[in-house]
Amino acid sequence: MKLDVKACALAAGLIWGLGLFCLTWWIIAFDGSTGEATIIGRLYRGYAITPIGSMIGMVWGFFDGLIGGALFAWLYNRLVVRPGS
């Protein structure tokens, strides 16, 4: 069975982007907004534990997940053993 590359990419992008957005707001709710550098902030330019940073992280995360999901589905489709082959 093959994976749909576009669907897998979109799903991964949405999950990663919204996950990073929710994680940021979770941290803001319990620890407050900070401008401190984070590991993710070093990878995603403009990301910080702030309301604006959560939106920037969501956009970066969406595109990062989109590319990662597409690569995963493409690689899976290339490596999967097809019955009768």
Buried (B, 14 or more C-beta within 10 A) or exposed (E): EEBEBEEBBBBBBBBBBBBBBEBBEEBBEEEEBEEEEBEBBEEBEEBBBBEEBBBBBBBBBBBBBBEBBBBBBBEBBEEEEEEEE
